[in-house]
Amino acid sequence: MNKYILSIFLVALMGFSSCSDDFLTVEPTDSQEAGGVATEGAILSNLGSAYKILLFDSYADYNYNSVPFMSDLRSDDIYKGGGDAGDQRVLYLMSQFNVNANETPSGLWGIYYSGLSRCNNVLNACDNSVGVSDESLAQYRAEARFLRAYYVHWLWKFWGNIPYFEADLDAPYMAPQFTADQIYAELIEDVDFAIEGDKLPMQTTAANDGRATKAAAMMLKARIVMYQKDESKYAEVLKDMEAIYGSSEFELVDFASIWDREGEFGAGSIFEANQLPEGKDWGAAWNGFGTNLPAFISPNSLKDASDLLSGEEFYTGGWGFGPVRTELLSIYEDGDARLAGSINSFEEGTYVARFQNTGYFMAKYAAREDYNDAPYGQDLNYENNVRIFRYAEVLLNAAELIAIHGQTPTTDLTAQVCLDAIRGRAGVPSIVASATNIKLERRREFVGEGMRFWDIVRWGDTDVLTESVPEYSSERTWNDNWKYLPIPQSEIDKTEGEFKLVQNDGY
């Protein structure tokens, strides 16, 4: 049975009788007037609203917004796919480094700014609390600041130089534009607050699966620091990875088992977005609990794939976006269990080939027939949880920091120990923990999880992004300006005077 964030503690405080599946569909009874005092129920109502932004990372505001997909789209792992180049045209333009201010993924902008605002509301409620223990307030603040950093870090990665605010905006309701480096400093403040002390547990209990933890905050800090290439904080990040490793709260598990229903919140998972197969519909831009990603990336009109999954599960069809590039298969060695767990191959004639079809599709979040019993809007309502941070990333972060960035471990953890553990789980032999091998291992491990493009950019290995592949309609040239997308023109047009947004370089 799936578990959904905050269910037990919200249900108890708000007087509902419920099992742990019901949090996302429970309507809270306490609210806070703007600037008024806040009961614990009101704080939790705001906190639940802040967590719900995690569920909009596929379809919301009438846009397809999956961050794993939109990140991989600019990498060398997948093509755009779908019906043709004009089907979700902005995605094709992204894949070709050819977006413009009028054609940029503005849905992501709106979703994550809503997340920023909701997290600010939690913190405001904490500041105006009545009858809430200091320990509980510290936890709620830490959760809110972790979530705020998580949402803003995506705005920072995609757009860099963005408006930022931590309080209700006064008329004319505009915020100053921060530089990317200034946003980085704000992100570090939030994640450090969440990590320091014992405000959050290293791992949750089963009843609280899906809530923020110290380990999740440490993982977010690692991504932020390593993307910024802030060498002054590499030692801190390595120490965090050692702390997660030494906690014995997590472990590597069978790779294929990670991605099915039974693998949700498993020992190899640090933080997930919980999905519930109901509630989203085409005319409801900000409602619902399911994910569209499985339908988006699965082959169109798939007839029969029962031989590819064991037991009672089998794959079903979707829209044919995100076909895997054929050359990606060659990065795996014979016997590597991650190949079958990451990439699906379907026989010719079992599905309808679409634009940029290669015959290969991403497997981790593929549509499974019994993972969607929604009475309407079925393609929007799969229950596949998005695995945001996995324990494998802890080991590969540590290996990189030690072997590539020259950090000295403070425990017996070494780059070789980390790499051997990852490869041993995959069923392939030990290799030297060199820079080349560690980078390649990250690619093998995280196919389809939205990691590859950001790794390429932060490593400076962007030569692989320039290509001419006419048979797959991909002609693109990388320019360092393309690190950031253009700020949506619609957002620039809303600003004026001292708050007038300045467009990113190159657009």
N, C-alpha and C positions, 0 to 999 in steps of 0.2 A: 504494500500500500504506500502510495506517495505521501510525503510529509511536506507541509507548506509552512513558510516562515511565520514565526510569531504566533502560531495557532494556540498553543496551550496557555501562554502567559496572557494573551489578549482575551481569550475566552474566559479565563478565570477572573480577570479584573473587570470585565464588562458584563458579567452575569449570564453568559451563554453556557449552555450544556452542549458539548460538541466533541467529536474526535478530532485528531490533528489534521484532517484533510480540509477543514472548513474555514481556516483563517481568511483566505482571500475573498470569500463570499459572505463573510459576516459584516454587517453594518455596525460600526461603533456607535455607542450611545452618548459618549462624552465629546464635547467640542470646546474650543476656546475662542472667545471673542478677541478680535484684533487688539493686541496690547493688554489684554486682561489676564487675570490669574488662570493658572492651568492646573487641573487635577492630574493625577497620574494617568487616568483614563484618557484625558485630552492629549497628554504627551504621547501616549502609545498610539492614539489615533493618527497623530501627525507622523509618527515613526513608521506605522504600517503603510501610510500613503507614500512615504519616501522609499520604502522597499519596493513598492509596486512598480516603480520606474524600471526595475530590472526585468519586468515582464513585457515591457514595450519594445524590447530589443528584437524585433522582427517585423511587426506591423503596427504602426500608430500614426496619428495625424495624417492618415491616408497615404502613408509612404512605407516602402519596404526598407527596413533599417538594420538588418542583422549586422552587428559589428564584426563577428567572425567572418562573415561573407564579404562585407565591404572592405575589410582589411586584406583578406586574401586576394581580392579582386585586383589589387595593384601589385601583387607579387608575381613570381614566376611559377606558381603552382597550379593555377586554374585559369580558365577563360570565363567570359561573362555568360555565354550561352543564352538560353531562352528562345523566344520565337524567331527573332532576327535582331539586327543591330538597333533597330528602333524600339524594340520591346524593352521597356524600362531604359530608355535612351541614356539617362544620366549615368546608369551603371556602366554602359559601354564606354561613355566618355571618360569615366573614372579609370577604367581599365587601360585606356589609351593615353592617359595623362593629358586630357583635352577638355576638361571641364571649364566652365566659365561662371561668372557671378550669377547668371540667371539660370544656369543648369548645374547645380551643386546639391549634395544631399541635405537639403534644409530640414528634412524630417529629423535627422540626428540632432541638429542644432536645437530644435524645439523641444525634443524629448529630454535632452540632458540639461537644458536650462530649466525645464520644469523640475527636474531632479534637484538641481541646485537650490531652487526656491523652496522646495518641500523640505530639504534638509535644514535650510535656514529657519523654517517654521518650527522644526523640532527643537532647535537650539533656543529659539525665542521662547517656546513653551517651557523649556527647562529653566530659563532665566526667570520666568514668572510663576514657578511652581509653588504649590501649597501642599503640605502634608506628604512630601516625597522624601525618602531617605537620601542622604548624601551618596551612599553607595549606588543606589539605583540611578540617581541623576548622573553620576560619573559614567555609568554604563551606557545610558541613553545618549549622552553627549558623544561618547566614543563611537557608538554605532553611527550616529548622524554624521560625524566628521569623517569617518571612514567612507560612508556612502557619498558624501559630498566630494571627497577627493576622487573616488572612483568615477563619478559622473563627470566631474570637471576635467579629469585627466584625459577622457576621450575627446572633449572639446579642444583641449590643449594639443593632443596628438594630431587631430584632424585639421585644426585651424590655427593653432599657435597663439596668435595675438588677439585676445578675445575680451569682451566685457566681463567684469567680475564684480560681485557684490555679496555682502554677508548680512545685510539687513534690508528691511522693506525700503523700497525706493520711493522717494518723494517726487512730486511733480517736477519735471516732465517725465518721470519714470524711465530714466535712462541711467546707465552705469558707465563709469570710465573704462576705457580700453586699456588692458594691461599688455605688456610685452610677454612673449613666451617665457622669458627668464623670470619675470615677476610672478607669473602664474605658477611656475615651478616652485618658487619659494612658498607660495600659499599652499600648494599641495603637500610639501614637506611638513609644514606646520600641522596640517590636519592628520597626516598619517603618523607623525611622531606622537601627537596627542593620543591617538588610538592605541599605539604600541606601548607607551610608557606606563609603568606600574602594572596593576592587576585589574584595570577597568574591564578588560575583556578576557575570557578564558582562551587558552591556546586552541582548544577544540570544544565544540558544543556537545551537549548531551543529545540523545536522539530526539527528544521532544522539541529541541530548539534548532534542529537542522535548518540551514538556510540563513541563520543570523550571522552577523559579523563576528569574527574572532581575531585574536591577536595574530594568529598565523596568517589570516587573510590580509590584515593590515601590513604585515611584514612583506608579504608577496607583492602587494600593491606598491609599497615603497621600493622594492627591488625593480619593478618594471619602470617606475618613474625615474629613479636614479640612473639606471643603466641606459634608458633612452636619452636622458639628458647628458650622459657620459660625464657625470660629476665624480671625478676620481676621488675627491675629498671625502666622499661618503661610501666608497666601495668597501672599506673595512667594516663599517656599520652594517652594510647589507650582508656581507659574508657572515658576520656574527649572528645576524638574524637567521640566515639559512642554517647555520650550525645549531641554533636554538631549536628550530623546527625539527631538524634531524635528530637532535638529542632528546627531544620530548617523548619519543616513542609513540606519539599519537597517530602517526601516519606511516604507511608502508606502500611499496609497489605491489600491485595486484595484477592478476592475469589481464592482459591488455584488452582482449575482446570483451571481457566481462564489465569493463568500465562503462560501456555505452548503452546498455539496456536498462530497463526499469529497475531490475534488482541491483544494478551497480550504482544507482543514485546514492549520494552521500556515503560512498564506500570509503574504505581505509586509505585509498589513494587520492581522495578528493578533499580539497581544502575549502573551496567556496563554490557554490552553484546558484544559478537562478532557477527557482522552482517554477515549473509550468503545470497548469491545470487544464485539462482538455475541455474547456467550455468558455463561453462568454464573449469571444471576439466575433464581430460581424462586419461586413463591408461598410455599412453605414454608420458604425460606431467607432469614431476615430480614436477615442481614448479609453475604451472599455476592454474588459476581458482579461483572460489569464493564460491562454495558450500561446504557442509559438508557430509561426509560419515557416520557419527555416527548413524543416523536413520536407514540406511540399515544394518549396522553392528549389531545392537542390536535387530532387529525385527525378529519375528519367520519366519522360512524358508517356502516358498511356502504357505503363508497364503491365504486361499480361500475367506473368508467373515467375516469381523469384523464390518460391518456397524451398528450393534446394540450397539457397545461400545462407539460411539461418536455421538453427536447430530448434527442437521443441515446437511450441505452438506459434512462434513468431515468424512472420515473413514480411519481406519488403513490399511496399505498394508504390504506386506511381505518383508523379508530381508534375513539375513545370519544366524541368530540364535545364535549369540555370546551374552555373558553376561546374561545367565539365572539367575533369582533371586532365592536365596536360600529359600526353603520352610519355614524355621523357621523365616524368616524376617516378614512374615505376622502376626505372633503372637505378635510383638511389638506394634501393633496398637490396640487401644481400640474400642469398638463398636461405630459406628457413626463418626469415625475420617475420615474427608473428604480427608485427605492426602493419605489414602490407595489406593483408586481408582485413584487418581491423580498421583500416583507414580509407581503402579504395575498393569500390565495387566495380565489377565488370559484368555486363549483361550480354547475352547472345544476340546477334543481329536478328531482328524480327520480333524480339520480345518487347520492344518499346519503339516509340516514334522518334527518330533522330531529329534534333533541332539544330539551331544555329551553333556553329563551332563544335559540333559533336565529335567526341574522340572515342566514345564507347566506354569511358571510365567516369565514375561519379564518386563524390565524397560519401563515405560510409558511416562516419561516427554519428551524425545526426540524421541519417536517412529515415524516410517515412516508413514506419512499421504499422501494419494494418490495425492492430488492436490497441494502438496508442492514441486513438482518436475516436471517441464516441459522441462528439458534439452533435446536437440536433440541427445545427445550422452553422454556416461559415466554417465548414470542416477544414478547409485548407489552412485556416488561420489558427487552428486549435489543437495542434499536437502537444503532447505532454512531455516530450523529450527535454529534460533539464539541460541547460547550457553549463558545461563545466568551465568555470571562470579561472580557477587556480587549481592545479593538480600537484601532487607531491613530486612527480617527475621533474617539474620545473624547478623545485628546490634544489635537486641534485645537479641539474644542468646549469643553473645559476651559479652554484658553488664551484662547479668544475671550471666554468668560464672565468669567474673572478680569480681563481687560483692560477690556472694555467695560462690564460690570455692576458689578464690584467695585473698579474704579479702580486696578488694579495696573499698574505701568510695566514693560514688557518690557525686557530687557537685550540683546536681539538685534534683528534686523530683522523678527521675527515680530510681526504685528499681528492684531487681531481681524478686520479685513477680509480679510487674507490667509487666515486660517483658514477663515472662512465661505465665501469664494470657492472654496477648494479643495474643501470638502465639497459645495457646490452644483454646482460644475463637474463633479465625478465623477458626480453624480446627473443631469446633463443639463439643469439649469435655470439661468437667468441670475443674475447678481450682484444682491444687494440690500444695503441698508445694514445694517451690523453693529450693530443696536440691541438693547436688552435683549429686546424682544418677539420679534424675528426669531431671535435666538440660542436663546431658550427653545423656540420653535416648531421650529427646526431639530433640536434634541436629540430632540424628540418624533418627528419624521419619521424620524430616523436609527435610533432604538433601539426601535421597536415590537417587542414580543415578547421583549425582552431583559432585562426586569425593572428598568428604569431609571425609568420614568415616575412611579410613586408616590413614590419617595424624592426625586425632583426637586421634585414638587409640595410635599411636606412641608418641605423645606429652603428653598424659595423663599417659603413662606408663602402659596402660591396655593391654599389648601385649599377655597375657596368652590366650586370645580368638583366637589368630592366629595360635596356635598349634592345629592340629586336625588329626584325622584318620577317613575319611569318604569314605571307599572303594566303596560303591555303587555309589558315584559320582566321583570316581577316584581322590580324593584329600587326599594326605598324606603329611603333611608338619609340620616342626618344626621351630618355630621362634628363631632366634638368633639376638642379638642386632646389630651384624655386618650388618644384612640385612636392616637396616635403609637406607643405601645407596646401589645403584646398582653398579656393577663393571663398571669402566671406559672402554669404548670400546677399545679393543686391537688395532683396526685399528688407533685410535687416539694416543695411546701410541707409536705405531710404527712410527708415523710421527715426533716424538720429539726426541731430542738428547741433550747431554751436560747438561748445566745448566737448560735447559727447559724440560728435560726428565720427563714425567708425572709419578707419583708414584701411583700405583694401591691402591684402597681402601682396608682397612683391611678385611681379611677373604676370599679374592679371589685370 
